[in-house]
């Protein structure tokens, strides 16, 4: 037996809440119905105090997309939501997703709508997923909305993989360069330092700087660790704050060497495809705009959605505020304007998404070709500076002898 807390309504609409002992949420729901109450919510009493071992685990977009397609297929075949969730629970590979589906099934058994049950797990089912399911339940086209959601998840995951694959090479090169730098500073410079002590006079500024860096790394390494941890923690804190996130996302759009261009095109591709999926599913426009802004992955785009919502509420268009946002090229606002005028906004948004998907692919290839020589120069520059700093004292001694 477990303890459950519940919220319910009596026949006159008066709220009621309390605590009961039962084997499952379904037993609680049966008890409340027997008492003539309408179930609003049922939850484990001590759920918030339980230790979450899988704190950092997450559900992959691929697993969620496959589960969505399977659920849509079973619903189309005539299975009830409860039975479909039970089947889905038994065949899902992801442990976290399987446990989440079990909790969702328990909430549906207790009388909650599927969308309301999914909304209680925001780390697995985001606002886009919940909105699509809710629109499907309202319009009686749940299977279609689930299929569209699966398509959206798969395309979004493919976009992420494409960008990450392009970042593998620079990440490997930078990591290698840092390791080489640390090795040279920790092991090579002390050897030269012993030689330098035999030279009269002061060391050149660059050589002295490298010697001081070697002392810091070998003798006061704990200071470096504290500084690195403080810088990383400060950056993470600022990035998560509203002010820091806005400035960081705005800075990413202006990074040279086509990096900012890739960031912009990824954000627009994700924004337009999400908006198209929500709009075609029948989600209300204002809600679709709000969700689209949150899932775009860029604070500049999200902020511009606030202006779009204000425009729509006052009877204006979606395209006009987009023309004033630097994150959106003029082509996007013009195509959306045409879509609004012709009543084919969904089609235009899909075309914009397809166009920018291909643009991201081309931009990523161009970025990779640019970064390769830059990384080579970067590594060569690091090694060159260290070598030159070590030979400068030798040059000074040679000049004094002459």
C-alpha positions in Angstrom: 0.0 0.0 0.0 1.2 3.5 -0.8 0.0 7.0 0.2 -1.6 9.2 -2.4 -2.9 12.8 -2.2 -5.8 13.8 -4.4 -7.7 16.8 -5.7 -11.3 16.4 -6.8 -14.7 18.1 -7.2 -18.0 17.0 -5.8 -21.3 17.1 -7.7 -21.8 20.8 -6.9 -18.4 21.8 -8.1 -16.8 22.3 -4.6 -13.1 21.4 -4.5 -12.0 18.5 -2.3 -8.6 17.2 -1.4 -7.2 14.6 0.9 -5.0 11.6 1.4 -5.8 7.9 0.9 -3.9 4.6 1.1 -4.2 2.4 -2.0 -2.3 0.0 -4.2 -2.3 2.1 -7.3 -3.7 5.4 -8.7 -6.5 3.4 -10.3 -7.6 2.2 -6.9 -7.6 5.8 -5.7 -9.7 6.8 -8.7 -12.2 4.0 -8.0 -12.5 5.0 -4.4 -13.1 8.7 -5.3 -15.7 7.8 -7.9 -17.5 5.6 -5.4 -17.7 8.6 -3.2 -19.3 10.6 -6.0 -16.2 12.8 -6.6 -14.7 13.9 -10.0 -11.0 13.3 -10.1 -8.8 16.3 -10.9 -5.3 15.0 -9.8 -3.7 12.1 -8.0 0.0 12.0 -7.0 2.3 10.0 -4.7 2.6 11.7 -1.4 6.3 11.2 -1.0 7.3 11.3 -4.6 9.2 14.6 -4.3 11.3 13.2 -1.5 12.5 10.2 -3.4 16.1 10.1 -4.5 16.4 10.4 -8.3 19.3 8.2 -9.3 18.9 9.0 -13.0 19.2 12.7 -12.3 21.3 13.4 -15.4 19.7 10.8 -17.7 17.5 12.0 -20.6 15.4 10.5 -23.3 16.9 10.6 -26.8 14.8 12.2 -29.5 15.1 9.0 -31.6 13.6 6.9 -28.8 10.8 9.4 -28.3 10.1 9.6 -32.0 9.9 5.8 -32.3 7.6 5.6 -29.3 5.3 8.3 -30.8 5.0 6.4 -34.1 4.2 3.2 -32.3 1.6 4.9 -30.2 0.0 6.5 -33.3 0.0 3.1 -35.1 -1.7 1.4 -32.2 -4.3 4.2 -31.8 -5.1 4.0 -35.5 -5.5 0.2 -35.2 -8.3 0.8 -32.6 -6.4 0.1 -29.4 -7.5 2.2 -26.4 -5.0 4.7 -25.0 -4.5 2.7 -21.9 -3.8 -0.6 -23.7 -1.5 1.2 -26.2 0.5 2.8 -23.4 0.8 -0.6 -21.7 2.2 -2.2 -24.9 4.5 0.8 -25.4 5.8 0.4 -21.9 6.8 -3.2 -22.4 8.7 -2.7 -25.6 10.4 0.6 -25.0 14.2 0.3 -24.8 14.9 3.5 -22.8 14.7 2.9 -19.1 13.7 6.5 -18.3 11.1 6.6 -21.1 9.7 3.2 -19.9 9.3 4.5 -16.3 7.8 7.8 -17.5 5.2 5.9 -19.7 4.3 3.8 -16.7 3.6 7.0 -14.7 1.7 8.5 -17.6 -0.4 5.3 -17.9 -1.2 5.5 -14.1 -2.3 9.1 -14.5 -4.6 8.2 -17.5 -6.0 5.3 -15.5 -6.8 7.8 -12.7 -8.9 9.9 -15.1 -6.4 12.5 -16.6 -6.3 13.3 -20.3 -3.2 12.0 -22.1 -2.0 15.5 -22.7 -2.4 16.4 -19.0 -0.6 13.3 -18.0 2.3 14.0 -20.4 2.5 17.6 -19.2 3.5 16.4 -15.7 6.8 15.2 -17.2 8.3 18.3 -18.9 11.8 16.9 -19.0 10.6 14.1 -21.3 7.7 15.6 -23.1 8.3 19.2 -24.0 5.7 22.0 -24.6 5.6 21.1 -28.4 4.8 17.5 -27.7 2.1 18.3 -25.1 0.5 21.0 -27.4 0.4 18.6 -30.4 -1.2 15.8 -28.3 -3.7 18.2 -26.8 -4.6 19.5 -30.3 -5.1 15.9 -31.5 -7.3 15.1 -28.5 -9.4 18.2 -29.2 -9.8 17.6 -32.9 -10.1 13.8 -32.8 -6.9 13.3 -34.8 -4.5 12.1 -32.2 -2.8 9.6 -34.4 -2.1 12.3 -37.1 -0.7 14.7 -34.5 1.5 11.9 -33.0 2.9 11.2 -36.5 3.7 14.8 -37.1 5.3 15.1 -33.7 7.5 12.1 -34.6 8.5 13.7 -37.9 9.4 16.9 -36.1 11.5 15.1 -33.5 13.4 13.1 -36.1 14.1 16.2 -38.3 15.2 18.2 -35.2 17.5 15.4 -34.1 19.0 15.1 -37.6 19.7 18.8 -37.6 21.4 18.5 -34.2 23.5 15.6 -35.4 24.6 17.5 -38.5 25.8 20.5 -36.5 27.5 18.3 -33.8 29.3 16.2 -36.5 30.8 19.5 -37.9 32.0 20.4 -34.4 33.9 17.1 -33.7 37.0 18.1 -35.7 37.5 21.5 -34.1 36.9 20.1 -30.7 39.4 17.3 -31.2 42.0 19.8 -32.5 41.5 22.3 -29.7 41.7 19.5 -27.1 44.9 18.2 -28.7 46.4 21.8 -28.8 45.6 22.3 -25.1 47.3 19.0 -24.2 50.4 19.9 -26.2 50.5 23.3 -24.6 50.2 21.8 -21.1 52.9 19.2 -21.8 55.3 21.8 -23.2 54.8 24.2 -20.3 55.0 21.5 -17.7 58.0 19.5 -19.0 59.9 21.4 -21.7 60.2 24.9 -20.2 61.7 23.6 -16.8 64.6 22.0 -18.8 65.3 25.4 -20.5 64.9 27.2 -17.2 67.9 25.4 -15.8 69.9 26.6 -18.8 68.6 30.2 -18.5 69.9 30.5 -14.9 73.5 30.4 -16.3 72.8 33.5 -18.5 73.5 37.0 -17.2 70.8 39.6 -17.1 67.1 39.4 -17.3 65.1 37.1 -19.5 63.0 38.5 -22.4 59.5 39.4 -21.5 58.0 36.5 -23.5 60.4 33.9 -22.0 59.8 35.2 -18.5 56.1 34.9 -19.0 56.4 31.3 -20.1 58.6 30.5 -17.1 56.0 32.0 -14.8 53.3 30.0 -16.5 55.4 26.8 -16.0 55.8 27.6 -12.2 52.0 28.2 -12.0 51.2 24.9 -13.7 53.7 22.8 -11.8 53.8 24.3 -8.4 50.5 26.1 -8.0 48.2 23.9 -10.1 45.4 24.2 -7.5 45.1 27.9 -8.3 44.5 27.1 -11.9 41.8 24.5 -11.0 40.1 27.1 -8.8 40.2 29.7 -11.5 38.9 27.3 -14.2 36.1 26.1 -12.0 35.1 29.7 -11.1 35.2 30.8 -14.7 33.1 27.8 -15.9 30.6 28.1 -13.0 30.3 31.9 -13.7 29.7 31.3 -17.4 27.1 28.6 -16.7 25.3 30.9 -14.2 25.3 33.9 -16.6 24.2 31.7 -19.5 21.2 30.4 -17.5 20.2 33.8 -16.4 17.8 35.8 -18.5 20.3 38.7 -19.1 23.2 36.4 -19.8 21.2 34.1 -22.2 20.0 37.0 -24.3 23.5 38.4 -24.7 25.1 35.1 -25.3 22.6 34.0 -28.0 22.9 37.5 -29.6 26.7 37.1 -29.6 26.4 33.6 -31.2 24.6 35.2 -34.2 27.6 37.6 -34.7 30.4 35.1 -34.5 32.6 35.3 -37.6 33.9 32.5 -39.9 30.3 31.5 -40.8 29.7 30.2 -37.2 27.0 32.9 -36.6 25.5 32.1 -39.9 25.1 28.4 -39.0 23.6 29.3 -35.6 21.0 31.6 -37.3 20.0 29.1 -40.0 19.6 26.3 -37.4 17.4 28.5 -35.3 15.2 29.5 -38.3 14.9 26.0 -39.5 13.8 24.7 -36.1 11.4 27.7 -35.6 9.7 27.4 -39.0 9.3 23.6 -38.8 7.9 23.7 -35.3 5.5 26.5 -36.2 4.3 24.6 -39.3 3.7 21.4 -37.2 1.7 23.3 -34.5 -0.3 25.3 -37.0 -1.2 22.3 -39.2 -2.2 20.4 -36.1 -4.8 23.0 -35.2 -3.0 24.6 -32.2 -4.3 28.1 -31.6 -2.0 30.7 -33.2 -1.0 32.5 -30.0 -0.2 29.3 -28.2 1.7 28.1 -31.3 3.8 31.3 -31.5 4.6 31.1 -27.8 5.7 27.4 -27.9 7.7 28.0 -31.1 9.7 30.8 -29.4 10.5 28.5 -26.5 11.6 25.6 -28.6 13.7 27.7 -31.2 16.8 27.4 -29.0 17.7 31.1 -29.2 16.7 33.9 -26.9 16.7 36.5 -29.7 14.1 34.5 -31.6 12.1 33.9 -28.4 12.1 37.6 -27.6 10.9 38.4 -31.1 8.0 36.0 -30.6 6.8 38.3 -27.8 6.5 41.1 -30.3 4.7 38.8 -32.7 2.1 37.9 -30.1 1.6 41.6 -29.3 1.0 42.2 -33.0 -1.4 39.3 -33.5 -3.4 40.3 -30.4 -3.8 43.8 -31.7 -5.0 42.5 -35.1 -1.7 42.8 -36.9 0.3 40.2 -38.9 3.0 37.8 -38.0 5.4 38.9 -40.7 5.6 42.6 -39.7 7.4 42.1 -36.4 9.7 39.5 -38.0 10.9 42.2 -40.5 12.2 44.2 -37.5 14.1 41.2 -36.0 17.7 40.9 -37.1 17.6 37.1 -36.6 15.1 36.7 -39.4 16.3 37.3 -43.0 13.9 39.4 -45.2 13.1 36.3 -47.3 11.5 34.6 -44.2 9.2 37.6 -43.4 8.2 38.0 -47.0 7.3 34.3 -47.5 5.3 34.3 -44.2 3.6 37.5 -45.4 2.5 35.8 -48.6 1.4 32.7 -46.6 -0.8 34.9 -44.4 -2.3 36.7 -47.5 -3.1 33.5 -49.4 -4.1 31.4 -46.3 -1.3 28.9 -46.9 0.8 29.8 -43.9 1.5 26.1 -43.1 2.8 25.5 -46.6 5.1 28.5 -46.6 6.5 27.6 -43.2 7.3 24.1 -44.4 9.0 25.5 -47.5 11.1 27.8 -45.3 12.0 24.9 -43.0 13.1 22.7 -46.0 15.1 25.6 -47.5 17.0 26.3 -44.3 17.6 22.6 -43.7 19.5 22.5 -47.0 21.2 25.8 -46.1 22.4 24.4 -42.8 23.9 21.5 -44.6 25.8 23.8 -47.0 26.8 26.2 -44.3 28.2 23.4 -42.1 30.3 22.0 -45.0 31.6 25.6 -45.6 32.3 26.0 -41.9 34.3 22.7 -41.8 36.4 23.7 -44.8 37.2 27.1 -43.1 38.0 25.7 -39.7 40.5 23.1 -40.9 43.2 25.6 -41.9 42.4 27.8 -39.0 42.9 25.0 -36.5 46.2 24.0 -38.1 47.4 27.6 -37.8 46.1 27.7 -34.2 48.1 24.6 -33.2 51.2 25.8 -35.1 51.0 29.2 -33.4 50.8 27.7 -29.9 53.9 25.5 -30.5 55.7 28.3 -32.3 55.2 30.8 -29.5 56.6 28.4 -26.9 59.6 27.5 -29.0 60.4 31.1 -29.8 60.1 32.1 -26.2 62.6 29.4 -25.2 65.2 30.5 -27.9 65.0 34.2 -27.3 67.5 34.1 -24.4 69.9 32.2 -26.7 69.6 34.9 -29.3 70.2 37.6 -26.7 73.4 35.8 -25.5 74.6 35.4 -29.1 74.1 39.1 -29.8 75.9 40.1 -26.7 78.9 37.9 -27.6 79.1 39.5 -31.1 
